[in-house]
């Protein structure tokens, strides 16, 4: 079972903290997902810093694309 919490929304992308829990509701793993505006996970990470770096890169790419 998974419990999800949106931490940040930036340029249409969501940074989501995902807790995997067992039947006793004990957290057995925490991971992070970057989700696009269509709610599809486009990146899964084991650390918050990696996920933050990825979402920042996506935002920069989006800005560059809009400037062209």
C-alpha positions in Angstrom: 0.0 0.0 0.0 1.2 3.5 -0.8 0.5 6.9 0.8 1.3 9.9 -1.3 1.9 13.6 -0.4 2.6 16.4 -2.8 5.5 18.4 -1.5 6.0 21.0 -4.3 4.3 22.1 -7.5 6.6 23.9 -10.0 5.9 24.8 -13.6 3.1 22.2 -13.7 5.3 19.4 -12.3 4.6 17.9 -8.9 7.2 16.5 -6.5 5.4 13.7 -4.6 6.7 11.9 -1.5 5.6 8.3 -1.6 5.5 6.1 1.5 5.2 2.3 1.0 3.6 0.9 4.1 2.9 -2.7 5.3 -0.4 -4.0 6.6 0.3 -2.6 10.0 0.7 0.9 8.5 4.4 1.0 9.2 6.5 2.8 6.6 8.8 0.4 5.0 10.2 2.7 2.2 10.1 6.3 1.3 10.6 7.4 -2.3 10.0 10.5 -4.4 8.3 10.9 -7.8 8.2 13.8 -10.2 4.7 13.8 -11.9 3.9 15.7 -15.1 0.7 17.8 -15.6 -1.1 14.7 -16.9 -0.4 12.9 -13.5 2.1 10.5 -15.1 5.2 9.7 -13.0 8.2 10.7 -15.2 10.9 10.1 -12.6 11.3 8.0 -9.4 14.1 8.7 -6.9 15.4 7.3 -3.7 16.4 10.7 -2.4 14.7 14.1 -2.1 17.7 15.9 -3.5 17.8 13.8 -6.7 14.1 14.5 -7.2 14.5 18.2 -6.6 17.4 18.4 -9.1 15.3 16.6 -11.7 12.3 18.9 -11.3 14.6 21.9 -11.5 16.2 20.6 -14.7 12.7 20.0 -16.2 11.7 23.6 -15.4 14.8 25.0 -17.0 14.1 22.9 -20.1 10.5 24.1 -20.2 11.7 27.7 -20.0 14.2 27.2 -22.8 11.5 25.5 -25.0 9.1 28.4 -24.4 11.9 31.0 -25.3 12.4 29.4 -28.8 
